[in-house]
């Protein structure tokens, strides 16, 4: 294991990207641009597509043979950007070959598969990281700071909307396609991670696609707070917005407003007095706060560049990354509970906790 010291930076790590379809080219570009990494190989069943992504004059190996990639001594890590159903077999093969593993969201196609991946990484002493990209954006890092330092006060509610027109995925519904983004952000910013008291899900398929294309998740949180996530493939208007209401302040994250992605409102409602009258009815006196609104200054950094740097740092420092396998499992547990709730016509169901032996310290 290469370690950091005060006199020299560690040598770049060799990485192979498996999958050159939708997300793979983004990973390829960022690994290439990172001083912490040396892109050694790209593996895809469509080698023509992979070669086009890599470039004609590149010295990067392009192959459709995963075993060839895993057999190379100069490959220290593997980044997986393939359909979720293939994540477990590829990850387990890479871990068995002694390679650290990065997996695009979601971590796997089931909690059981994710738990097997986490256990394989733990047993091998290797890093398993979930590519929860939004957690590495400057705006989400600022939101996490505002929450953890108590500047919002006690969290009262979260409303998240992620809607747009398409793409209707062939292998997953709208929950598994879009909700992992919002769920991973919640897991990253909430002090105890994503541990809802239950999940209720409502979904609709108005176009006859054979799967929910419009969906709503309700997640009651500890302390009486409620998180709500709306995902939709059918909206002609694209919206990427999250509102986090606190007892002291409320913030609004509008990801489609580059001039002011984050706004903090010093406004809210206070319960001044609560009494019980003769008929045993509770009455409350409400006070409204109308204060300033401010927009924190945010640096302009690409989230994927920060993510691949964190992957390298976790390997060099022999520690769990910020979005480790346990974070991926917490998101998977909510997605599976949502599927169970859908089958039960929206009834609230409990979220199965990952196996205790697999829980990592946050």
SVG drawing of the C-alpha trace seen along z (x, -y; Angstrom):
<svg xmlns="http://www.w3.org/2000/svg" viewBox="-65 -40 76 54">
<polyline fill="none" stroke="black" stroke-width="0.4" points="0.0,0.0 1.4,-3.4 1.3,-5.9 1.4,-9.7 4.4,-11.5 5.5,-15.0 8.2,-14.9 6.5,-13.3 3.1,-12.6 2.3,-8.9 2.7,-7.6 -0.5,-7.6 -2.6,-4.5 -3.6,-2.5 -7.3,-2.2 -9.5,-0.4 -13.0,-1.5 -15.5,1.3 -18.3,-0.1 -18.1,-2.8 -21.7,-3.5 -23.7,-6.3 -21.6,-7.0 -18.3,-5.4 -17.1,-8.3 -17.5,-10.7 -15.4,-8.4 -12.8,-8.0 -12.4,-11.7 -12.0,-12.4 -9.6,-9.6 -7.5,-10.8 -7.5,-14.3 -6.6,-13.4 -2.9,-13.5 -3.8,-10.7 -4.7,-8.2 -3.3,-6.6 -6.0,-5.3 -4.6,-1.9 -7.6,-0.1 -11.2,-0.4 -13.3,2.8 -16.5,2.9 -18.3,5.6 -18.5,2.9 -14.9,2.3 -15.6,-0.1 -17.6,-2.3 -14.9,-2.1 -12.1,-3.0 -14.1,-6.0 -14.3,-7.2 -10.7,-6.6 -9.4,-8.1 -7.5,-6.7 -4.0,-7.9 -4.4,-6.8 -2.1,-4.2 -5.0,-3.0 -5.8,0.7 -9.3,1.3 -10.6,4.8 -13.8,6.8 -11.9,9.3 -12.4,8.5 -10.0,11.3 -7.3,9.6 -7.8,6.4 -8.0,8.0 -4.8,9.9 -2.7,6.8 -0.3,5.8 -0.6,2.1 -4.3,2.1 -4.8,1.2 -8.5,0.3 -11.6,0.9 -14.4,-1.5 -17.7,0.2 -20.2,-1.7 -22.4,1.1 -26.1,2.0 -26.8,2.6 -27.5,6.3 -23.9,6.8 -22.3,4.9 -21.9,7.8 -20.2,10.3 -17.8,7.7 -17.0,6.3 -16.5,9.7 -14.2,10.7 -12.2,7.5 -11.9,7.8 -10.8,11.4 -8.1,10.2 -6.9,7.7 -8.3,4.6 -10.1,1.7 -13.6,1.1 -15.7,-2.0 -19.3,-1.3 -21.7,-3.8 -25.1,-4.2 -26.9,-2.2 -24.4,0.1 -26.2,3.2 -29.6,4.4 -30.5,5.7 -29.5,5.4 -28.3,9.0 -26.0,8.4 -24.7,5.2 -24.0,6.9 -22.1,9.6 -19.9,6.9 -19.3,5.1 -18.3,8.3 -16.0,9.3 -14.2,5.9 -14.0,6.2 -12.5,9.7 -10.0,8.6 -9.0,5.4 -9.9,3.4 -11.8,0.1 -15.3,0.4 -16.8,-3.0 -20.2,-4.0 -20.2,-6.7 -22.7,-9.0 -21.6,-11.9 -23.8,-14.6 -22.2,-14.1 -19.0,-15.6 -20.6,-18.8 -19.7,-22.0 -23.3,-22.7 -24.0,-19.4 -20.8,-19.8 -22.0,-23.2 -25.5,-21.8 -23.8,-19.1 -21.8,-21.8 -24.9,-23.9 -26.7,-20.9 -23.9,-19.4 -23.0,-22.8 -26.6,-23.3 -27.1,-26.5 -30.5,-25.2 -31.5,-24.0 -33.4,-20.8 -34.4,-19.4 -38.2,-19.5 -38.8,-18.4 -37.1,-17.7 -38.8,-18.1 -36.9,-16.9 -38.1,-17.1 -36.2,-15.4 -38.3,-15.5 -37.8,-15.7 -38.9,-14.3 -37.2,-10.9 -35.3,-8.7 -37.6,-5.8 -35.1,-3.1 -35.6,0.5 -34.4,2.3 -35.4,0.2 -38.3,-2.0 -38.2,-5.7 -37.4,-5.0 -34.3,-3.0 -33.2,-5.4 -33.6,-8.8 -34.2,-8.5 -30.7,-7.2 -29.4,-10.7 -31.7,-12.3 -31.4,-9.4 -27.6,-9.5 -27.6,-13.2 -29.9,-12.7 -27.6,-9.9 -24.6,-12.3 -26.1,-15.3 -28.2,-13.9 -26.2,-13.4 -27.1,-9.8 -27.2,-8.9 -30.3,-7.7 -32.1,-5.7 -35.9,-6.4 -38.4,-4.9 -40.3,-3.6 -41.0,-4.1 -44.2,-4.5 -44.2,-4.7 -46.8,-5.6 -46.1,-5.0 -48.0,-5.4 -47.5,-4.1 -49.9,-6.4 -48.2,-5.6 -48.2,-1.8 -44.4,-1.3 -44.8,1.6 -43.1,-0.1 -43.7,-3.2 -42.7,-6.4 -44.0,-8.8 -43.2,-8.2 -43.4,-9.7 -41.5,-8.5 -42.4,-9.5 -39.7,-8.8 -40.5,-9.6 -37.3,-10.5 -36.4,-10.4 -37.6,-13.4 -40.8,-13.8 -39.2,-15.1 -40.5,-14.0 -38.6,-13.6 -40.5,-13.5 -39.0,-12.6 -40.8,-13.2 -39.3,-11.5 -40.8,-11.7 -39.8,-10.7 -42.8,-12.4 -42.5,-16.1 -42.0,-18.5 -40.3,-20.8 -37.0,-19.8 -36.7,-20.5 -33.9,-19.7 -34.7,-21.2 -34.4,-20.3 -35.8,-22.2 -34.6,-21.5 -36.6,-23.1 -35.0,-23.6 -36.2,-25.1 -33.8,-28.1 -33.4,-28.4 -34.5,-26.8 -32.4,-26.3 -33.4,-25.8 -31.0,-24.1 -31.9,-24.7 -29.4,-22.8 -30.6,-24.4 -29.7,-27.9 -26.0,-28.2 -26.0,-31.8 -27.6,-30.9 -27.7,-27.2 -28.2,-27.6 -30.3,-30.1 -30.7,-30.2 -33.8,-31.8 -33.9,-33.1 -37.6,-32.6 -39.9,-30.1 -42.7,-29.4 -42.3,-29.2 -44.7,-27.6 -44.9,-30.3 -47.3,-28.8 -49.4,-25.7 -52.3,-25.3 -55.1,-22.8 -58.5,-24.3 -61.4,-23.0 -62.5,-20.6 -59.0,-19.1 -58.3,-20.6 -54.8,-21.9 -54.5,-25.4 -51.3,-26.9 -50.0,-30.4 -47.9,-30.7 -45.2,-33.3 -43.7,-33.9 -40.1,-34.9 -39.3,-37.0 -35.5,-37.5 -32.8,-37.8 -32.0,-35.6 -28.4,-34.9 -26.6,-32.9 -23.3,-31.2 -20.4,-31.5 -19.6,-28.2 -16.4,-27.2 -16.7,-25.8 -15.3,-22.3 -16.4,-19.2 -18.0,-16.7 -16.5,-13.7 -13.0,-15.1 -13.5,-15.4 -14.9,-11.9 -12.0,-10.2 -9.6,-12.1 -11.4,-10.8 -11.2,-7.3 -7.4,-7.6 -7.1,-9.2 -9.1,-6.4 -6.8,-3.8 -3.6,-5.6 -4.8,-6.3 -6.4,-2.8 -9.8,-4.2 -13.4,-4.1 -14.3,-6.7 -16.9,-9.3 -19.5,-7.3 -18.5,-3.8 -20.2,-0.5 -22.3,-1.0 -23.7,-4.3 -24.6,-2.3 -26.4,0.3 -28.5,-2.3 -29.7,-3.7 -30.4,-0.1 -32.4,0.6 -34.7,-2.3 -35.2,-1.3 -36.1,2.2 -38.5,1.0 -40.1,-1.3 -40.6,1.7 -42.3,3.6 -44.5,0.6 -45.5,0.3 -46.7,4.0 -48.6,3.2 -50.5,0.2 -48.4,-2.4 -48.5,-1.1 -45.6,-2.2 -43.0,0.6 -40.0,0.8 -36.5,0.5 -34.3,3.5 -31.1,2.6 -27.9,3.9 -26.3,6.8 -24.7,5.5 -21.3,6.9 -21.2,4.9 -21.9,1.5 -19.0,-0.9 -18.4,-3.8 -19.4,-7.1"/>
</svg>
